[in-house]
Amino acid sequence: MRKSFAGFRYHYFNDPVFGFGHVRIQSWAPFNIFICLNGRHWLERQLQKQGIDYVKDGNCFVRIEDIAAAQVLLHEQLKTDWAKLLNGLALGSCPALSQILRPLEPEYYWSADETEWATDIMFKSVEALEELFPSFVHHAMRVCDSSSVMKYLGRRNLAGAAPDEVISDYRRRYEGIRVKHSVNYNSVKMYNKSGSLLRIETTINNTRDFKVFRSPNDDEGKPASWQKMRKGVSDLHRRCEVSQQCNDRYGDALAAAQVEEKLKEVVSSACNKVVKEGKRYRGLNPWQQDDYQMLMFLSKGENAINGFRNHDLRKWLYRESEQSGKDQQKKYSGRTTRRIKMLRAHGLIRKVPRANRYVLTEKGQKFSCSLMTASALDIKALTEMAA
């Protein structure tokens, strides 16, 4: 019997509405379909329809005549009926598909296997970005511990399961330098494009790290609550929201590196005692080992992806806790809880609503960034800067 080899059929298109993309169809049952769309190519078609002038380089825009209008057009993409759109592209790429499946008329369940959500910050000139970009890279490498590949246990593991990895690295590309932080198959990265663009991009492969507010199992008879995010396109709007939030947090962290305030002005308030809700909390001592380690953790770029939990901070501060018994782990967890309360009292972190996660405030970003940057410089460099 002669063996037959199955394969995939690729259909590349340059659609008048969505721009360039492709469809990959599996040539054997159940005929899985993979569709790739690019929001920037889609935006180009929208700009052409609206008569808005632009200059495009690859998948990014170097100049747009009306940026505010372009942003509105991008938001309109989120209102798309994704099932209808994707079914149309599938049948348009393989009209025989409906004939092959007869008399059955099954509907495809569409899910987003991987999404990339980019925020482009446009500078007035190449020189303007080149002046600031080294400090961004320095911040990412020194403050976010990204000068070399760093791996450590960053997620709570089930018994017998392989540990997740948290990786921060940087890489030189032909266009410049790319800095990337990955955790649990999701990542946020920063790089320069087309000379005058700074791009911050969040990639989500594992949606289970995020939450969406909906009824359990889409049962409208049950009250809505925060559920784990699914890959299905029904949760795609929320997926875009959390991706933008991640980009914003990372961008705020980079902006903190450009603060022109004096170091004393930034850190002095958090180094003094504070009273919150009748409780007194000590001031932070950045040069004391435990507090220094805690500030190193806060400045890590991976925390911009989805914040951090008590468990994450505990493993960073008390690495020996992973090998200790349950009773001892509770003690370490209690110590970490007290440190989190102290950080909240000083206004350096805030709790994510309806989740046991925390993210840095603007004050916390300035505080950790300035101290980590200063600690990475030698005395000679500090003296020259102060001169």
N, C-alpha and C positions, 0 to 999 in steps of 0.2 A: 504494500500500500504506500503510495507516494505521500510524503509529508507536505503539508501546506504551511506556509509561514504567514502568520497574521501580522498586520502592521497598522500604521496610522496614516491618515490622509490629512494633509495640511492645505488649508485654503487661506491665502493672504488677500486682504482687501484694502481698498482705500475708499471708505464709505463717504458719501457726501454729507452725512450727519455726524458720524463718529470718527472720521479720519482713518488713519492707518491702524490695522490690527490683524489678528489671525484667528482661525478656528482649527482645532485639531480633533479629528473624529476617529474613534477606535473602529477598526474594520470588522470586528466580531462582536457578537452579543455580549453584554447589554448595550453596546454602542455608546460608551461614555464619550462625552464631548467636553473639550477644554477650550474656553474662549478668552482671549487676551485683549483688553481694551486699555487705552491710555487717555487719562483725563485731559492732558495737555494737548494732544492731537484733537480731541473732541472740542476743547475750548477754541482751537484755531478755526474750526468750522463755524462755531458760534460767533466769533469775532468777524469773520468774513461776512456772515449773514447780516450782522448789525452794522457793517461798514466801519468798524473800528480799526484803525491802522496799528500795525505791530511789526516787530522784528523778532524772528524766531530762529533759534540755533539748536537743532536737534529736538529734544523734548523740553526745552525751556525757552522762556521769552526774555529777550534782552531789553526790549522796550515795548510798552503798550501805551497807546494814546490816552486811554481812559482806564486807569487801573481799577477804580471803584466799580465801574460797569463790568469789567472783566471778572471781578470777584463775585458780583451778583450772578453772572452767567455760570460760574463754577458751582455756586450754591444750588442753582437750578438743576444741575446734574443729579443732585441727591434726591430730587422728587421723582425720579424715573421709576416706572413700573418695570422692575428688573426682570421678572419672569417673562413678561410680554416681549421685552427687548431681546432677551437671550434666546427665547424660542424662535423669534423671527430670524435672528442671525444663524441659528442652527439649521433651520429649514432652508434658508436662503443659500447656505453653503452646501447643503446636501438635500436637494428637493426629493430625491428618491427615498429619503428616510421614512416619510409617512407611508409610502407604498410597502416598504420592507416590513414594517411593523403591523400591517393589517392582518386580521380584522381588529387587532388590539389598537387602542389609541391611548397609550400611556403618556403621562406628562413627566417631563424631567424635573427632578428636584435640584434646583440650582444653589450652589454654595460657592463661597469665595475661599479658595484654598490658600491664597496668599494675596495680601493687599499692601501696597506701598502708598503712603500719604506724605507728600512733600510740601514744605513751606519754603518758598523762594524769597529771600530778602535781597532787594535790588539796590545796589549802591550807585551813586552818581557817576562813578568812574572806576576804571580798573585800579588806579592808584589809590583811591579811597579804601577799597577792600584790601589791597596789598599792604597798606599801612597797619590795618587792624588784624589781618588774618594770622600773622605769627603769634599774637597774644592769644587768639582763640585756640590755636594748636597747642601753645604752651599751657594754657589753662586745662585743656583736655588731657594732655600727656602727664602733667605734673599734679594737677589737682584731682583729676579723675583716674590717676594711676594707669594711664594708657600708653606709656612709653614702651611697653613690651606686653606680649600676650599674658593675661592674668587669668588663671583658672582657680576656682574654689567652689565649694558647695554653697549654692545660693538658694536652694529651695528645700522645703521639707519633703522627705522621701518616705514612701510607703515601704514596709518591710520587704526586703528582697529586691526592691526596684533599684535600677541604676540611678545614680545621682545626676541632677541637672547641673549644667555648667554655666557659670557667669564669665563672660569673656570680654575684655576690653583690648582693642588693638588700634594701631594706625598703620596706614599704608600709603606709599607714594604712588600716585597715578600720573598719567601723562599730563593731566590738567592741573595737578597739584597734589594736595594731601587729603586723605580721607580718614576720619577718626570714627570708629564704630564701637558701640557698646551693645552686647547681646546678652539676653537672659531668657532661658526657657523657650528658645526658638523664636523669640521676638527681638527686635533690635531698634536702636535709634542711632543715626549717623549724621555727620556733618562734613561737608566738603564744598569746595569752590568750583563753580562752573562758568564757562564762557567769559572768564575774566572778571566780571563785575557782579556775579551772583553768588550769594551764600545760600546753600541748600541744606535744610534740616529735614531728615526723612525718617519716618517710622514705618517699619515693616512688621506686620502681624501674620504669623503662621499659626500660633497656638492661641485661640480665642478664649480658652478656659480660664485664663488668668484675669479676665475682665468680666464685668457684670452688666446686665441690661435689665431695665425695669419693665416687666411683663407678667402676664398671668402664667402660672405653671402649666407647661405642656400646651400653651395657647388656649387653655380652657377659660373662656370669658366668664364662666360661672364662678370662678375662683378669684379672690382678690389678687391684684398685681403686687409683686414683690421683686426684690433684686435677685435675678437668676443668673447662672453662668451663661456667658455669651456663646451662641452657636455660630457655626460657619455659614449657615443658611443666609440667603440674601435678605430675609426678613429682619435680621439684626445688623444689616450693613450700615444703616444710618448711624446707629450707636457706635459701631466700629470706627466710623469716620470721626465721631466726636472724641473718642478716647485717643485716637491717633493725633488729632489736632491738639488735644490737651498735652500729650507727650511732647510734641514739637514746641509748644509754648513754654513748657517747663524747661526744656533744654535750652531754648533761646534765651529765656530769662537768666539761666545759669551763665551763659556766655556773656550776656550783657553785664552781669555782676562783675566780670573781669575788667570792665571799662569804667567802673565807678571812680570818680575823681575826688571823692571825699577822703579825708585823712584817715589812716588806719585807726587812730584813737577814736575818732568820731563814729566809726562803724562798729567797733567792738566793745567800747567802754560800758554801754548799758547792760549788755549780757554778762559782763564780768563782775557786776555788782549784785548784791542780794536783791530779791524781788519778792513781793507779797501778792499772792493771787488767791481769791476766795478764802481769805483768812489764813492761808498757809504760807509759810516763809520758805523760800527756795534759795539755795546758795548761788553765788555767782560762778560762772565757768572760769576755769584756769587753763587756757589753751596750751601752756607749756608743761602742764602736769600730764603724765603719760596716759592715764585713763581718759581724760578729757580730750587730749590730742587725738587718740585713736578714734574716739567718738566723732570728732569733727572730720577726720579723714573719711569715715564711713558716710557722713552726710554729704560730702562733696562728690561722691562717686557718681559718674554719669549714668550708671545702670538704674539708679533710683529715680531718674526722670521718666523711665518707661512706665512704671506702675506704682511708684512709691515703695515703701518698705514696711515690714511688719516687726512686731516684737521679736519674733523668731529670727529674722534676718540680722537685726542689731545684736541680739544675744550671741549668735554664732560668731559675729565679728569681734565682739568685746571679750567673750569668754569661750575661746575655741575648745577648751577642755570640757565644756559642758556637754558636747556631743557624745563623749565617752562615759559620762557619769550616769548614775541611776536616776529614776524618776523623781525621788525626793530632792536630790541635789539639783536637778534641772529646774524644779519649781523655785528653788532659792535663787538660781541664776535668772530665771524669768522675772521674779519679783524685783531683783536689782535693776533689770532692764526697764521694767515698768516705771520704777522711780526715776530713772534717767529720762525716759520719754516725758513724764510729767514735768520734769525740770525744763526740758527743751520747749515744751508747750507754754510753760509759765513765762519763759523769756521771749516767747513769740517767734521762735526759730523754726518751728514746724507746726503744722495743723493736721487735724484728723480728716481723712476722707469720709464724707457723709455715708452712713450705713455700711461701713466697711472697717475692718481692723487694719487699716493702712494709714500711713502718714506721708506727707510731702512737705518739702521745704517752703517756707514763706519767702517773700522778697527779702526780708531782713535776714533770714537764715541763709539765703544764697549769698548775700553780700558778706555776711559774717564768716562763713566757712571758706568761701573763695578767697577773701583777702588774707586770712590767716594761713591757709595752705600755700598760697602764692608766696607770701613773705617767708614762710618756713623753708621754701625750696630755694631761696636765694642765699648766696653767701654774703658775708659782712661787707666785702668790697663792693659788691653790686648794690647793696642797700645804701652804702655811704655815697656812691656815685649818684644814685637816684635822689638822695636827699640834698645833694650839693646844689 
